[in-house]
Amino acid sequence: MKKLAKAILLVLLLLALLVPSLPVAADSPIEIVSLRTENSKTYDLDNGGYRVEISSGIIHYKNNYTDSLEQWKDIDLTIRDNRLTTVPYELTIEGNRVTFRDKKTGEVSTLELLSVKPAGLKFEIIPFNEGISFQHTLPVDRVPFEAKFRVIGKGNLTTKAFDDAGELDLETSFVGNILTERLSAIKDKDTGLKRAAVGRIRIDPTLTVQPSAKDNSIYKGSATTNYGDETKIQIYDHGNWRYRAISEFDISSLPAEATLSSASLRFYYYEYATSDPVGKTVWQYKITRTDWVEMEATWNIYKTDSDWTTAGGDYVTANPDGGSVTMPSSYGWVSWDVFAIVQDAYDNSNPAEFLVMYEEETAVPYSMARFYSKDYVDNTSLRPKLIIDYSILSPPTVTNSAADEITTVGADLHGEITDDGGDPAITTIGFEWDTDSGAPYANDWNAAYGIDIFEHTFIDMPSDDTIYWRAYATNGVGTGYSAELNFDTLLPLPSAPTDFTITQTGTNDITITWATGAYADTTIIRAKEDGYPTSITDGYEIYDGALETVDDSGLNLGTSTYFYRAWSENVSGYSTDYAEENIGGDNMVFLGILGFAAIMSFIAFRSAFFGLKLMAGMVWFPLVFLYVQANPPAGVTEGSGLHIALMVVSVGFGIMVVLAGLGKGIQKTTRNEDWRGSFSASSEGFSLKLPDFFKDPNEVNRRKRQQSTNDYNERFYNALHPHKRR
């Protein structure tokens, strides 16, 4: 035994070494349970995309269909204690009677077996996703068959008989609320011809809930017959006996913002008749009607009393394009690319409608291809499916950060795209702003997309205001916006003070007054003695504040001149212009004026030229009198007695100079003249005698000679007439 065990162990080790490792299947897509609908499941493809599989039948249920928040649940067909509730209905079994309540509508129906022939034939309650079948199974030798049922309620009740080869012709009748099913012979339902039974014969009445999808076969050979409850849909290319299939899928489970990338319609091909259709082309086209009724549509009509525009179904072969497939050589899933049809339906918020037909419908040899319909209950996973891949594209995600470089007319704004929304084709970036919060914004700046981080400098915003703004970016889906931020623009630069005036209030004291400049918070005044300050740091500070007057004392106004310049200031900075004024140095000016006047006086008295004498004499009046009148010397208050005395002196001396300038000579006096200058009056008038310094030298010499002659004549006369002196 030990040798045998060792041998077995050795063989197992060799097998482990020789047999290659089996590949590990990739992880299956994960279902997003929250996106379930009654007939669809959605999967995360883990690549930013999603896949929705829409079944033609029901695959989920709720307990309360009025509760939009209740999660859809997977169907479980297990009957427990004669009850079934994990489906879209509630089933209760009581002997030969079943009670069926539609959870959607709340409608209750009962189906009770009253009798069956042959007697003693067993029945079975078979649940499926949409309902239940009260089914009898019988061998061929038990035909004919008859069963009676009492039916109460308004449920969706259908009856049928079938074997492994297809549906059989079953006679049914209703009298009152009694349903009678009768199978007298084995006849094919499609042809009405007798044939041999294949496999087991099943006969059942069926109660169902209202399905969310529909499919059907329409048959030209029996143009008024409806096949909406069959477990198969089929196509046939036999001319006047041709079949086409029609189906509809509800695609409302697709999100509104989905971008579709593919769509395939899948039918499970399980059988052919007449000849193998392998290699033949089958098309799926768009049906142009959405209001066809599954249990009423035929080759001629889409619903009761409503004809197709063209018998055989209303469809288009382009806009949108259909999808085609070549029939395979084996049974299994057949898949059509129906992207254009589904995209068209999605864009127009319609169900996806399909018509299936051979490309050539008169091809020999003829071929019938059969596919399971939504009514196939033996394996609901083989029902028709519509599979759609999509991605959720959205506008870009945009953020913004605080504005900086804020000025009186704008700022630098900043934005960043942090997510392209699944669509990298971003076209535009921009900012919008307003002086009021919230959209719409009155102002916009945008540019073509370049990089994810973007900014712009604004220079057209109002000053001293609150600006509300946000960044944005646009892709093929739409525009994404950042949060709203705000900032305050600065005040404009202030203007210079106005009415800037300096008033002397004492010998060496002044008062400066002004009006505050526009937008100014404060006024800055600086001074210098050798010229105006060139900036707010030049010279020395006199004032910095918000008032409009300031005193300055301790000056030397008589000999020094003071230059004052004033600027305005606010939070934005200093004014670019200024106000200015100066004061002082008046005595020096006065002395200079007097010196100049003295020179003019000398010229007036001494010049031999009349024009120059006149000009020099006339200069005195404006230089002395007018200046003294308008500009009292330092320490002399305007209008004071001293000021008036100075003006009187200047007027008197000015008149004298003017007369001298006009050539008024020294009149002869009635007494001796000593040339030191004198003024005298007599009955002959008045005379003015000035010192020789102020006289014309030629005139002085002439007068001296005349005086000498006069003196000699007088002495000579007196000598001759001693008693008659002159």
C-alpha positions in Angstrom: 0.0 0.0 0.0 2.8 2.4 0.8 4.4 1.8 -2.6 1.0 2.5 -4.2 0.6 5.7 -2.3 4.0 6.9 -3.3 3.4 6.1 -6.9 0.1 8.0 -6.9 1.9 11.0 -5.2 4.6 10.9 -7.8 2.1 10.9 -10.7 0.3 13.9 -9.2 3.5 15.8 -8.9 4.4 15.0 -12.5 1.0 16.2 -13.6 1.4 19.4 -11.7 4.6 20.0 -13.5 3.4 19.0 -17.0 0.0 20.6 -17.0 0.2 24.3 -17.8 -1.4 26.8 -15.4 -4.9 27.7 -16.4 -5.3 31.4 -17.2 -7.1 33.5 -14.6 -10.2 35.1 -15.9 -10.2 38.9 -15.9 -12.4 40.5 -13.3 -15.9 40.8 -14.5 -17.4 44.3 -14.8 -18.9 45.4 -11.5 -22.7 46.1 -11.5 -23.7 49.5 -10.3 -26.8 48.4 -8.3 -28.1 51.9 -7.9 -28.5 52.2 -11.7 -30.8 49.2 -12.0 -34.1 49.5 -13.7 -36.9 46.9 -14.1 -35.2 45.4 -17.2 -31.6 46.6 -17.2 -28.3 46.3 -15.4 -25.5 48.8 -15.7 -21.8 47.8 -15.2 -18.7 49.9 -14.6 -16.2 49.0 -17.2 -13.4 50.4 -15.1 -12.1 52.6 -17.9 -14.3 55.6 -17.4 -17.1 53.9 -19.4 -20.3 52.0 -18.6 -22.3 49.3 -20.1 -26.0 48.9 -19.8 -27.7 45.5 -20.7 -31.3 45.9 -21.5 -33.4 42.8 -21.5 -36.6 42.4 -23.5 -38.1 41.0 -20.3 -38.3 41.9 -16.7 -35.2 41.0 -14.6 -35.8 43.1 -11.4 -38.7 43.8 -9.0 -39.8 46.0 -6.2 -42.1 45.4 -3.3 -43.5 48.9 -3.6 -43.6 50.2 -7.1 -44.7 53.6 -6.0 -41.6 54.2 -3.9 -39.0 55.7 -6.3 -36.3 55.3 -3.6 -36.7 51.6 -3.2 -33.8 49.6 -4.8 -34.6 47.2 -7.6 -33.9 43.6 -6.6 -32.9 40.5 -8.4 -35.8 38.1 -9.1 -35.8 34.8 -7.2 -38.3 32.2 -8.5 -38.2 30.0 -5.5 -41.7 29.1 -4.1 -41.7 28.9 -0.3 -44.7 27.6 1.6 -46.9 27.9 -1.5 -46.0 31.6 -1.8 -43.8 33.6 -4.1 -43.1 37.3 -3.4 -39.6 37.9 -4.7 -40.9 38.8 -8.2 -42.9 41.6 -9.7 -46.1 39.9 -8.4 -47.3 37.9 -5.4 -48.4 34.3 -5.9 -50.4 32.2 -3.5 -51.2 28.5 -4.3 -54.2 26.9 -2.6 -54.8 23.4 -4.0 -56.2 23.8 -7.6 -56.4 27.6 -7.3 -53.7 30.3 -7.6 -54.1 34.0 -6.6 -51.9 36.4 -8.6 -51.4 40.1 -7.6 -49.6 42.4 -9.9 -47.4 44.6 -7.7 -47.3 47.4 -10.4 -51.1 47.8 -10.7 -52.3 46.1 -7.6 -54.8 44.1 -9.7 -55.6 40.6 -8.3 -56.6 37.6 -10.4 -57.4 34.0 -9.5 -57.2 31.0 -11.7 -58.9 27.8 -10.5 -58.8 24.4 -12.2 -62.3 23.0 -12.3 -61.8 19.9 -14.4 -59.4 18.1 -16.7 -59.6 15.4 -19.3 -58.1 12.8 -19.3 -58.9 12.6 -15.6 -56.2 12.5 -13.1 -53.7 14.5 -15.3 -51.2 16.3 -13.1 -50.5 20.0 -13.4 -47.6 22.2 -12.3 -47.4 25.9 -11.4 -44.3 27.2 -13.2 -43.2 30.8 -12.2 -41.1 33.0 -14.5 -40.0 36.6 -14.3 -43.2 38.2 -15.6 -45.8 35.7 -14.4 -46.9 32.1 -13.9 -48.1 29.2 -16.0 -50.7 26.7 -14.9 -49.2 23.9 -17.0 -50.4 20.4 -17.9 -47.9 18.0 -19.5 -49.2 15.0 -21.4 -47.8 12.3 -23.7 -49.0 12.0 -27.2 -51.3 9.1 -26.4 -53.3 11.3 -24.0 -54.7 13.6 -26.8 -57.4 14.8 -27.0 -57.1 17.1 -24.0 -59.5 19.5 -22.3 -59.4 21.7 -19.2 -61.8 24.1 -17.6 -60.8 27.0 -15.3 -62.7 29.6 -13.4 -61.0 33.0 -14.0 -61.7 36.0 -11.7 -60.0 39.4 -12.2 -58.4 41.4 -15.0 -54.9 40.1 -15.3 -53.1 39.5 -18.5 -54.2 36.0 -19.4 -53.0 34.0 -22.4 -53.2 30.4 -23.4 -51.0 28.2 -25.6 -49.9 24.6 -26.3 -46.5 23.6 -27.7 -44.1 20.8 -28.0 -40.4 20.7 -28.7 -41.0 21.5 -32.4 -43.0 24.7 -31.7 -46.4 26.0 -30.9 -49.6 23.9 -31.5 -53.0 25.0 -32.5 -55.0 25.2 -29.3 -58.8 25.9 -29.2 -59.9 28.3 -26.4 -63.2 29.8 -25.4 -64.6 32.0 -22.6 -68.2 31.5 -21.4 -68.8 33.9 -18.5 -65.8 33.5 -16.4 -65.1 29.9 -17.4 -62.1 29.3 -19.6 -62.0 26.1 -21.7 -58.8 24.9 -23.4 -59.1 22.0 -25.9 -56.4 20.2 -27.9 -58.2 17.9 -30.3 -55.2 17.0 -32.5 -51.5 17.9 -33.1 -51.6 20.7 -35.5 -48.9 23.3 -36.2 -50.1 26.7 -35.3 -48.3 28.5 -38.2 -49.5 26.2 -40.9 -52.6 24.7 -39.4 -51.4 21.3 -40.7 -51.4 18.1 -38.6 -48.0 16.8 -37.7 -46.4 14.4 -35.4 -45.7 15.6 -31.8 -42.1 16.1 -30.9 -41.2 15.5 -27.3 -43.6 16.6 -24.5 -46.8 18.5 -25.0 -47.4 21.4 -22.7 -50.6 23.2 -22.3 -51.1 26.2 -20.0 -53.0 29.3 -19.3 -50.5 32.0 -18.3 -50.9 35.1 -16.1 -48.4 37.9 -16.5 -47.6 41.4 -15.5 -47.3 44.1 -18.1 -43.9 43.8 -19.8 -41.7 46.8 -20.4 -40.5 45.6 -23.8 -42.3 44.1 -26.8 -41.5 41.9 -29.8 -43.5 40.1 -32.4 -43.3 38.3 -35.8 -45.4 39.6 -38.7 -46.2 37.1 -41.5 -47.2 38.0 -45.0 -48.7 34.6 -45.6 -51.2 35.2 -42.8 -51.3 39.0 -42.9 -54.0 39.5 -40.2 -52.6 37.1 -37.6 -50.9 38.3 -34.5 -48.0 36.4 -33.0 -47.2 38.6 -30.0 -47.3 36.0 -27.3 -45.1 33.4 -29.0 -41.9 32.3 -27.4 -40.0 32.9 -30.7 -39.5 35.6 -33.3 -38.6 34.5 -36.7 -37.6 35.6 -40.2 -38.2 33.9 -43.5 -37.2 34.8 -47.1 -39.9 32.8 -48.9 -41.5 35.7 -51.0 -45.2 35.8 -50.2 -44.7 33.7 -47.1 -42.0 35.9 -45.7 -41.6 36.6 -42.0 -40.2 39.7 -40.4 -39.6 40.4 -36.7 -40.2 43.6 -34.8 -39.0 44.6 -31.4 -38.8 47.5 -29.1 -36.5 48.4 -26.1 -37.0 51.0 -23.5 -33.7 52.9 -23.2 -34.8 55.5 -20.6 -32.3 53.9 -18.2 -29.5 55.8 -20.1 -28.4 58.9 -18.2 -29.3 62.2 -19.8 -25.7 63.2 -20.0 -24.5 59.9 -21.5 -22.2 59.8 -24.6 -22.9 56.6 -26.5 -19.9 54.7 -27.9 -21.5 51.4 -29.2 -24.8 49.5 -29.3 -25.5 45.9 -30.3 -28.8 44.1 -30.5 -28.5 40.4 -29.6 -30.9 37.6 -30.5 -30.4 34.0 -29.5 -30.5 31.9 -32.7 -31.7 28.4 -31.8 -33.3 26.8 -34.9 -33.8 27.0 -38.6 -36.3 25.5 -41.0 -36.4 24.6 -44.7 -32.7 25.3 -45.2 -29.7 26.5 -43.3 -29.4 30.3 -43.6 -25.7 30.3 -43.0 -24.0 33.1 -45.0 -27.2 35.0 -45.7 -27.4 38.7 -44.7 -29.9 39.8 -42.1 -30.6 43.5 -41.5 -31.9 45.4 -38.5 -33.6 48.7 -39.5 -35.4 51.4 -37.6 -39.2 51.2 -37.3 -40.5 54.7 -37.7 -43.5 54.1 -35.3 -43.3 53.8 -31.5 -47.1 53.2 -31.0 -47.3 49.7 -32.4 -49.1 47.2 -30.1 -47.5 43.9 -29.5 -50.6 41.9 -29.1 -52.4 43.6 -32.1 -49.7 44.2 -34.8 -49.8 42.0 -37.9 -48.3 42.2 -41.4 -51.1 44.7 -42.3 -51.6 46.8 -39.2 -49.5 48.2 -36.3 -52.6 48.2 -34.0 -56.3 47.6 -34.3 -57.8 49.6 -37.1 -54.5 51.3 -37.9 -52.6 50.2 -41.0 -48.9 50.3 -41.6 -48.1 52.9 -44.2 -46.7 50.0 -46.2 -47.7 46.5 -45.3 -44.9 44.6 -43.6 -43.9 47.5 -41.3 -42.9 51.1 -41.6 -39.1 51.4 -41.5 -36.1 53.3 -43.0 -32.9 52.0 -44.3 -30.9 55.2 -43.8 -30.9 58.2 -41.5 -30.3 56.3 -39.3 -28.4 53.5 -41.0 -29.3 50.0 -40.2 -27.0 47.2 -39.1 -26.4 43.9 -40.8 -25.0 40.5 -39.9 -24.1 37.3 -41.8 -25.9 34.3 -40.4 -23.5 32.0 -38.6 -23.1 28.3 -39.2 -24.0 27.3 -35.6 -26.6 28.3 -33.1 -26.0 30.9 -30.5 -26.0 34.7 -30.1 -26.3 36.8 -33.2 -25.3 40.4 -32.7 -26.1 43.4 -34.9 -24.4 46.8 -34.7 -27.3 49.2 -34.2 -25.4 52.2 -32.9 -27.0 54.6 -35.3 -30.5 53.5 -34.5 -30.0 53.7 -30.8 -28.2 57.1 -31.0 -31.2 58.4 -33.0 -33.6 57.0 -30.4 -31.6 58.5 -27.6 -31.4 61.9 -29.2 -35.1 62.0 -29.7 -36.0 60.5 -26.3 -37.7 57.5 -27.9 -37.6 53.8 -27.4 -35.3 51.9 -29.7 -37.4 50.3 -32.5 -36.2 47.5 -34.7 -37.4 45.5 -37.7 -35.4 42.4 -38.6 -35.5 41.0 -42.2 -33.4 39.2 -44.7 -31.6 41.4 -47.2 -33.0 39.2 -50.0 -36.5 38.0 -49.2 -36.9 35.8 -52.3 -33.7 33.9 -52.2 -33.7 30.2 -53.1 -33.3 28.0 -51.1 -35.5 29.6 -48.6 -34.4 29.8 -45.0 -36.4 30.3 -41.8 -34.3 31.5 -38.8 -35.8 31.4 -35.3 -34.8 33.3 -32.2 -36.1 33.3 -28.7 -38.5 36.1 -27.9 -39.2 37.9 -24.6 -41.9 35.3 -23.9 -39.4 32.5 -23.7 -39.5 31.4 -20.0 -37.4 28.2 -19.9 -34.2 30.3 -19.7 -34.8 34.0 -19.5 -31.1 34.8 -20.0 -31.6 33.8 -23.7 -34.2 36.5 -24.4 -33.3 39.4 -26.8 -30.9 41.9 -25.3 -29.8 45.4 -26.3 -26.3 46.2 -25.0 -25.1 49.8 -25.0 -21.7 51.1 -24.0 -21.5 54.8 -23.0 -19.5 57.2 -20.9 -20.7 60.0 -18.7 -19.3 63.2 -20.2 -19.8 66.4 -18.3 -18.7 70.0 -18.6 -15.2 70.6 -17.2 -14.6 71.1 -13.5 -13.1 74.5 -12.9 -11.7 76.1 -9.8 -10.5 79.6 -9.1 -8.3 81.4 -6.6 -8.3 84.8 -5.1 -7.7 87.8 -7.4 -4.4 89.5 -7.0 -2.6 92.6 -8.4 -5.7 94.6 -7.6 -5.7 98.1 -9.0 -8.2 100.9 -9.3 -9.5 99.5 -12.6 -9.1 95.7 -12.3 -7.0 92.8 -11.1 -5.4 89.5 -12.2 -8.0 86.6 -12.1 -6.9 83.0 -12.0 -8.7 79.8 -13.1 -7.8 76.1 -13.4 -9.4 73.1 -15.1 -9.1 70.2 -12.7 -11.2 67.7 -14.7 -12.1 67.7 -18.4 -15.4 65.9 -17.8 -14.3 63.0 -19.9 -14.1 65.1 -23.0 -10.5 66.4 -23.5 -11.6 68.6 -26.4 -11.9 71.7 -24.4 -12.5 74.7 -26.6 -12.8 77.8 -24.5 -11.7 79.2 -21.2 -12.8 82.5 -19.7 -13.9 84.7 -16.8 -17.2 86.5 -16.3 -17.7 89.3 -13.8 -20.2 91.9 -12.6 -20.8 94.3 -9.8 -23.8 92.2 -8.6 -23.5 88.7 -7.2 -24.8 85.7 -9.2 -25.5 84.8 -12.8 -26.1 86.2 -15.3 -22.9 88.2 -15.3 -22.8 91.4 -17.5 -19.1 91.1 -18.5 -17.2 88.3 -20.1 -13.7 87.6 -21.3 -12.8 84.4 -23.1 -10.0 82.8 -25.2 -9.3 79.6 -27.0 -8.2 76.8 -24.7 -4.4 76.4 -24.3 -3.5 75.0 -20.9 -5.4 74.0 -17.8 -4.1 76.9 -15.6 -5.1 80.2 -17.1 -5.3 83.9 -16.0 -6.1 87.3 -17.3 -5.4 90.9 -16.3 -8.5 93.1 -16.3 -8.2 96.9 -16.7 -11.8 97.9 -17.4 -13.5 97.5 -14.1 -15.1 100.3 -12.1 -13.0 101.8 -9.3 -13.9 101.6 -5.6 -16.4 98.8 -6.2 -17.0 95.1 -5.3 -16.4 92.8 -8.3 -18.1 89.3 -8.3 -16.5 86.8 -10.7 -16.0 83.2 -11.7 -13.9 81.2 -14.1 -15.3 78.8 -16.7 -14.3 76.3 -19.4 -16.3 74.8 -22.2 -16.0 71.3 -23.9 -18.3 69.4 -26.2 -20.8 68.7 -23.5 -21.2 72.1 -22.0 -19.7 74.8 -19.8 -18.3 74.2 -16.3 -18.1 77.1 -13.8 -16.0 77.7 -10.7 -17.4 79.1 -7.5 -18.0 82.8 -7.3 -15.4 85.0 -5.6 -15.2 88.7 -5.1 -12.8 91.5 -4.4 -12.9 95.3 -4.1 -11.2 97.5 -6.7 -9.1 100.4 -5.3 -10.0 104.0 -5.2 -8.6 106.1 -8.1 -5.5 108.0 -7.4 -6.5 111.3 -5.8 -6.2 114.7 -7.4 -4.1 117.5 -6.0 -5.5 119.8 -3.4 -7.2 122.9 -4.7 -7.5 126.6 -3.5 -4.0 126.3 -2.0 -3.4 129.6 -0.2 -0.7 131.0 2.1 -1.7 133.9 4.4 0.8 135.9 6.5 -0.7 136.1 10.0 2.3 137.7 11.8 5.8 139.0 11.2 7.0 135.5 10.8 3.8 133.4 10.9 1.6 132.1 8.2 -1.6 130.0 7.8 -2.0 127.6 4.9 -5.5 126.7 3.7 -6.7 124.4 0.9 -9.6 122.2 -0.3 -9.0 118.5 -0.2 -8.5 116.9 -3.6 -11.0 114.5 -5.1 -10.7 110.9 -3.8 -8.1 112.0 -1.2 -8.0 110.7 2.3 -5.2 112.9 3.5 -3.1 115.9 2.3 0.7 116.0 2.6 2.5 119.4 2.6 6.3 119.7 2.5 8.5 122.8 2.3 12.0 124.0 1.3 13.9 127.3 1.3 15.8 126.8 -1.9 13.0 125.8 -4.3 10.0 123.6 -4.3 10.2 120.0 -3.0 10.4 117.6 -5.8 8.7 114.6 -4.1 6.9 113.6 -0.9 10.2 112.8 0.7 12.0 116.0 -0.4 12.3 119.0 2.0 10.6 118.8 5.4 7.1 117.9 6.4 4.7 120.7 7.3 1.5 118.6 7.5 0.1 115.1 6.9 -3.6 114.6 7.7 -7.2 115.0 6.8 -7.7 118.7 7.8 -7.7 121.7 5.4 -5.7 124.2 7.3 -2.3 124.4 9.1 -0.2 127.1 10.7 3.6 127.5 10.2 5.5 129.8 12.5 9.1 130.8 13.5 9.9 131.8 9.9 12.2 134.6 8.7 9.9 136.1 6.1 11.9 139.3 5.7 15.0 137.7 4.3 14.0 134.1 3.4 11.6 132.7 0.9 9.7 129.5 1.7 8.4 127.1 -1.0 5.4 124.9 -0.1 4.1 122.0 -2.2 1.0 119.9 -1.4 0.0 116.4 -2.6 -3.1 114.2 -1.9 -3.0 110.6 -0.7 -5.4 107.6 -0.4 -5.0 103.8 -0.3 -4.2 103.7 -3.9 -1.2 106.1 -3.6 -0.3 109.8 -4.1 -1.7 112.3 -6.6 0.4 112.7 -9.7 -0.1 116.5 -9.6 0.3 119.0 -6.8 -0.5 122.5 -5.5 2.2 124.9 -4.6 2.8 128.5 -3.3 5.7 130.4 -1.8 6.1 133.3 0.7 8.9 135.5 2.2 12.0 137.5 1.1 9.9 140.7 0.7 12.4 143.1 2.4 15.2 142.0 0.1 12.9 142.6 -2.8 11.9 146.0 -1.4 15.6 147.1 -1.0 16.3 145.9 -4.5 13.4 147.9 -5.8 14.6 151.0 -3.9 18.2 150.5 -5.2 16.9 150.2 -8.8 14.7 153.2 -8.2 17.7 155.3 -7.0 19.6 154.5 -10.1 16.6 155.6 -12.2 16.4 158.8 -10.2 20.1 159.5 -10.8 19.5 159.0 -14.5 16.5 161.3 -14.5 18.4 164.2 -12.9 21.8 163.8 -14.5 21.0 162.6 -18.0 21.5 165.1 -20.9 19.0 163.2 -23.0 15.4 164.2 -22.6 13.9 160.8 -23.6 16.0 158.9 -21.1 15.2 161.5 -18.4 11.5 161.0 -19.1 11.7 157.2 -19.0 13.7 157.1 -15.8 11.4 159.5 -14.2 8.3 157.6 -15.1 9.8 154.2 -13.8 9.7 155.5 -10.3 6.0 155.5 -9.9 5.2 151.8 -10.7 8.4 150.4 -9.1 8.1 152.1 -5.8 4.5 153.2 -5.2 2.7 150.3 -6.8 5.0 147.8 -5.3 4.8 149.2 -1.8 1.0 149.4 -2.2 0.7 145.7 -3.1 3.6 144.3 -1.1 4.2 145.9 2.3 7.7 145.1 3.5 8.1 142.3 6.0 6.8 143.4 9.4 4.5 146.0 7.9 0.8 145.1 8.0 -1.1 145.9 4.9 -3.3 149.0 5.5 -1.6 150.0 8.7 -0.4 153.5 9.4 3.2 152.6 8.6 2.1 151.1 5.3 0.2 154.3 4.4 3.2 156.5 5.4 5.5 154.5 3.1 3.0 154.9 0.3 2.8 158.7 0.9 6.6 159.1 0.9 6.9 157.0 -2.2 4.2 159.2 -3.9 5.9 162.5 -2.9 9.4 161.4 -3.8 8.0 159.9 -7.0 6.4 163.2 -8.0 9.7 165.0 -7.5 11.5 162.5 -9.6 8.9 162.8 -12.3 9.2 166.5 -12.4 12.9 166.3 -12.6 12.6 163.8 -15.4 10.4 166.2 -17.3 13.1 168.8 -17.2 11.6 171.1 -14.6 14.6 173.4 -13.7 15.4 175.3 -10.6 13.6 178.5 -10.7 15.4 181.7 -9.6 14.9 182.4 -6.0 14.6 185.8 -4.4 17.4 185.2 -2.0 20.9 183.9 -2.2 21.4 180.3 -3.1 24.2 178.2 -1.6 23.6 175.2 -3.8 22.9 173.0 -1.0 19.4 172.8 -2.0 16.4 174.6 -0.7 12.7 175.3 -1.3 11.3 178.8 -1.0 8.2 180.8 -2.0 7.5 184.4 -2.7 5.0 186.6 -4.5 6.7 185.5 -7.7 6.0 181.8 -7.0 8.0 178.9 -5.7 11.3 177.5 -6.5 13.1 174.2 -5.8 16.8 174.1 -5.3 18.5 170.7 -5.4 22.1 169.9 -4.5 24.4 169.9 -7.5 24.7 166.2 -7.3 21.3 165.8 -8.7 21.7 168.6 -11.5 22.8 168.4 -15.1 26.5 169.2 -15.1 26.2 171.5 -18.1 23.4 173.4 -16.6 25.3 173.7 -13.4 28.3 175.2 -15.2 26.1 177.6 -17.2 24.3 178.8 -14.1 27.7 179.3 -12.3 28.9 181.5 -15.1 25.7 183.4 -15.1 25.9 183.8 -11.4 29.4 185.1 -11.6 28.4 187.6 -14.3 25.4 188.7 -12.2 27.7 189.1 -9.1 30.2 191.2 -11.0 27.5 193.4 -12.5 25.9 194.0 -9.1 29.2 194.9 -7.5 30.0 197.3 -10.4 26.5 198.9 -10.1 26.9 199.4 -6.4 30.2 201.0 -6.9 28.8 203.5 -9.4 25.7 204.2 -7.3 26.5 203.8 -3.7 23.2 205.2 -2.7 21.2 202.9 -4.9 22.1 199.4 -4.0 20.4 196.5 -5.6 
